[in-house]
Amino acid sequence: MARKGTNSFVVVANRLPVDRVTDPTGQSSWRRSPGGLVTALAPVMRAYEGAWVGWTGGADDAPEPFNTEGMDLVPVPLTADEIQDFYEGFCNATLWPLYHDVIVPPVYHRQWWDVYRRVNNRFARATAGVADEGAVVFVQDYQLQLVPRILRQLRPDLKIGFFLHIPFPPAELFAQLPWRRQILSGLLGADLVGFQRRGAVGNLVALCTRYADAVAADDNIEVEDGRKVRASAFPIAIEVAEIARLAGDPAVITRSETIRTELGSPEHLLLGLDRLDYTKGIGHRLKAWGELLAEGEVNPDDAVLVQVATPSRERVEAYQTLRDEIELQVGRINGEYGRIGAPAVHYLHASYDRPELVALLRAADVMVVTPLRDGMNLVAKEYVAARIDLRGALVLSEFAGAADELDAAFLVNPHDIDGLKQTLIQAMQIPPDEAAERMRRMRNHVVTHDVARWAREFLDSLRAA
Ligand code: GDG
C-alpha cells in the first residue's frame, strides 16, 4: 500500500482550478479559474478537507502543495515534452477526435501512449499520497482514464468515481484504439463511471463485455473478483444563479444594449460562441449563413451573425488547419455580402470575461449552437440561464448532450444544411409568445438542475456504490 494522506475528499483533474497571474513587479500568485466544476465542488472541498490534484498549465512547473480558499492544491508537474506527447498528442490528437465521431482522423502513436501511461501514473501516485483512509476520490475526464485502475491498485481502501465530460463512442469507433483494453480496464478501476448521456452507458457496457472480460447486467458491470462497477448518466449543468445574476446586472444590460447599437441595431442578431474546435460545427453554421445571404433569404442590412471563436489548442495541427478554413469562409462571406462598416459576419478570435459573455448572450435574438458532436455544451444552457427576460430563440444540434434536456429548443441536424437554413429562418421569425413559452420550459429545467445538484447526485451515488 502506498503512503496515505489526510484529505477525505480528493478531486483529480488535468488542470488545477487556478491560474498563475504575474503582477507588473514580476510577483506571481494564483487566481481561481472560472468554471462550474470548481464552484460546484468548493463547498464539498471545504466540508471534507478537500484536495485537488492537477497540472498548473506550465512546463516544468512544480510548486509545493499549497492551500487556497479551503482547498489543498497538489500540483502535478509536466515537462515540455510531456505536454506535447500527453496533452497535445494522446489527449487532443488521439482521444479527442476518436471520442467525437472521428470528425478528423485520430492519430495513433505508441510514443504518445507510453507518455499517457506515465503521466496517469504520476497523477495516481500524487492522489494516493494525499487521500486519507477510505477517502472519496473524484477523477475527471479523458486525460486521466487510467487513474482509477492505478489508484485502486495503490489504495484499495478508496471510493473512486470517474466522470467523462466528453462523449463515449460506440464500439465500432472505440475498437480502433490500439490500447482499447487498457483504457477500459483503467475506467473499470472506478466504483462509479459517470457520463453525460445514457447512450454512453450502453457503449461502455457493450465494450466491456467484448474486450474486458466483464459481465454486465444493465448498468452494473461485474469485473475481477466479483467487484461491481456502476455506470450511469449525470448530465452536467451550470452555475445558473451566477449567470442569472449577471444577466440582471445593470452594467451588463447597458453593455448588451451598446453591443446591439454598435452592430447597427439589426432586426436579427444571431450569435455563435464556441471554443475554436472542429467538433463545434462552426463551418456548417457559416455555410448555412452564406447560402441564406446568397439566396437573399436574409438581408445583411437587418441581420448579422456574430461568431466568437475562443482560441484553443493552438499547437495541435488540426486546430491550425481549422482556423485557416474558418477564417477563409468568414473572409469570403464578408467579401461578397459585407459593406463598409457593416460586415455580414462579425468574427472574433478572442476570449472575454464572464460579464461580456453574458452581455452577448442577452443581446442575441438567436443563439446558434451546432456541434457535430458535443458531450453536453454548456453554452446552450448558459444562453437559457441568461434569458431572464424569456426572449430569444435557441437553435441546438441534436448531437449535443444538451439536446436531451432542452427539447424546447429548435433542434437541428447540422449536417443537413437546408434543414439548418430553414431552422435559422424559423428561429428568426418566432412570434414573441412562442419564444417565451419555449424559453420558460427550458428555464424550468436549467434552473432546477444546476451544477451543485449535479455534483451532489454524482457524489451521493458514489457513496452508495
Ligand atoms: C467540455 C465538453 C461539456 C467560452 N468562451 C469563453 C468562455 N467560455 C466558456 C463557456 C462555457 C465553457 O467555456 C465551454 O463549455 P462547453 O460545454 O461549451 O464546451 P467544452 O469546452 O468543449 O467543454 C462539453 C463540458 O466539457 C463540461 O462537461 O459540456 O461537451 O466538450 O462555460 O461559457 N469563458 C470565458 N471566456 C471566453 O471567452 N470566461
Boltz pocket constraint, residues with backbone or C-beta under 6 A from the ligand:
constraints:
  - pocket:
      binder: B
      contacts: [[A, 34], [A, 165], [A, 166], [A, 236], [A, 273], [A, 274], [A, 275], [A, 310], [A, 350], [A, 351], [A, 352], [A, 353], [A, 354], [A, 357], [A, 374], [A, 375], [A, 376], [A, 377], [A, 378], [A, 379], [A, 380], [A, 382]]
      max_distance: 6.0
